[in-house]
Amino acid sequence: MKLLVSALAAATLLPTTAALADGYPEKPITMVVAYSPGGGNDTVSRLMAKHIEPYLGTRMVVENHPGAGGQVGFTRLARADADGYTIGLLSSPSLFMIEMLRDGVAYSLDDFQAVANIQSDPILLAVNASSDYADLAALTDNIAANPGYVNVGGDGPQSNVHLQAAAFESVLELDTNFISYSGSGPTATALLGDEVDAALLSTSSALQFIEAGRIRPLAVFDSARHPALPDVPTLAEAAGAEVPSVGTAVRGVAGPAGIPQERLAHLESAFEQLLQDDEFQAAAANLGIVTHYLDSNDFTEMLDASREATAQYIDFMQ
């Protein structure tokens, strides 16, 4: 049972901080981040922690547990007590790629309880603003004419960006020379320095360079145009073929499986209110973060679909 039904019905976003019958929450709630401070997952988590207390009824404390590309933090979350005091930020498809590409991973999707999706950050294909590639067709025509010759940079290897590159090549029957970098920042630097012909970047990381006129986005891997880039076509629009957006970084809140239903509802309600908070949304916009709220059930369905899509292309990354 959601705690905000009456408030939402009246379209009034008043903070709900009343404790449940069992006193929950009686202490701060820990948010496990499976990556280092300063990255996209950490930035979103700390922004939420700054604004969520009026809705959660207690502080949310961010703890970073990086290591093995997220495996350390995801495992810690999966093994935590399911009492509602430890939650974390899941990052898909990385969560599934770790499980599918490595032996001995101590978690599966069944070990997590989805709470709410927060952000969806699709991948876009871009070139340097000075590039001769005016549109996607010019780039793909050259790739088709010169298999394995055109350098495309991206975060990797075995990253969500690498997965998107695999889907791109598979569906369009292309062969690029994918060059791995340690993140979106180094990839963008390589593109700006003409080390690569094109790059696959997360939209959030690319926005600052697009707005500065330094890179030219050719297409975004998503089912609809990005709200921050309404003039940039989707890959389907630009190429005339549906390329699954398997690389989209989906960031959402989850806990270990087994959280009591009333506590889960309290958490879900708090994040729902947070994403309707004007101050939070303004701060997110300043950071280039586009939020995408989904409740627990819809987020669960998204994770299931993401895992299925990841499995279709994971063999290309072995």
Secondary structure, DSSP 8 states (H G I E B T S, - for coil): --TTHHHHHTT---------TT----S-EEEEESS-TTSHHHHHHHHHHHH-HHHHSS-EEEEE---GGGHHHHHHHHHS-SSSSEEEEEEETHHHHHHHHSSS----GGGEEEEEEEEEE-EEEEEETT-S--SHHHHHHHHHHSTTTSEEEEE-SSSHHHHHHHHHHHHHT---EEEEESSHHHHHHHHHTTSSSEEEEEHHHHHHHHHTTSEEEEEESSSS--TT-TTS-BHHHHHSS----TT-EEEEEEEETT--HHHHHHHHHHHHHHTT-HHHHHHHHHTT--EEEE-HHHHHHHHHHHHHHHHHHGGGG-
